[in-house]
Amino acid sequence: MDSQIYMQIAERILSQATCPHCGAPLRDCAYDILLADGEKIVLELDCDTCDAVLLANGIFQKKSRGNMPRQQQKGRKTVSPDTVRGIKSALREFRGLDVQDLLQK
């Protein structure tokens, strides 16, 4: 990655970060990129409000292109319209006093 991309990443982090000491937004604070490679970025930040010197560590991770991580996609089950109708029918016909009674059926 080139340094311009790291600067964009740093500025995006700062746009959302607040100082853990005083709670001030860090979007306009001075910063130095101490380390930047394909796996990690380390920023040194100077809070303008309380003069605290902060270190921020970021780790880059590869993300799957789908909407969910692969582990969640494997365990995901599809609910059919018949299942929804069955639940609707069970709820409509339920005459118990407690939801626990419904779950025991």
N, C-alpha and C positions, 0 to 999 in steps of 0.2 A: 504494500500500500504506500502511496506517496504521502508526503507531509500535509498536503492540502486536505486529504480525506481525514487524517487524524485531527486536524484543526476543526473540521466540521463536526466530528464526533465529540470533541471536547466542548465545543460551543453548544451542542445539543444537550449534553449532560448538564452544563451550567444553566441552561435555560429552564431546567426543571428542578435544580438542586437548591437547597437552603442550608445555611450555616447551622451545624448541630449545636453550636454554642449560644448563638443569639437569635436564630430563626430568620435572619435576613436573607432575601434572595441573592443568589450568587451569579446571576446572569451577566452582570457587568464587572465582575471582579477580575483582577489580574491573575494570570495562571502561567505556569510553565509545564511543558510536556517533558517529564523526566525520562520516560521510557515508552516506546511505541514500537510494536512489532506485530506480526500477524496474529498473535494470540493474546496480547496484553497491552493495556495503556495505563500509565501512572501519571497523574496530574498533581502538581503542587498549587494550591489555591491560597490567595490572600483575601480574607474577608474585609471589605471596606468599612463595615460597621463596627466590628469589635477587634479588628486587627489580628484575628486568629490565623495561623498558618495551618492549612489542612492538606492531607494527602487523600486522593481518590484513586482507587484501583478498579480497573475494569477488565473483565476477561471476555474475549470474543469466543463464541460457540457457534458451531454450525447448526442451523435450524432446518428441519425438513420443509419441503416446499408446500406440503399440505396445510390445512388449517389447524390440525392437531398433531402433537408428537406421535410417532409411530406406535409407541406403547399404548396410547389411548385409542388409536384407530383399531388395533387388533382386538381390544376388549369391548369395543362398542357394539351394541346390539340394536338391530332395527326393530321398531315397534310397528306392528301391522295395524291396519284399520280395524280388523276384527278384534284385536286385543283392546283397542280403545273403546270399541262398542261394548265389549264384555265388561270393562271397568265401569263404563257409564251405566250399564244395566245393573251391575252389582250395587252401585251407589244409589241408584233410584229405588231399588227394592230393599235396601238396608233398613231394618227396623230396630237395631240395637241402640243402646244408650251411649256407647263409647266406641271410639275408632278402633280400639283394641279388639272389640267383638268382630268388626269387619275384617281385620287382618288375620284372624284365626280361621276364617272360612276358607 
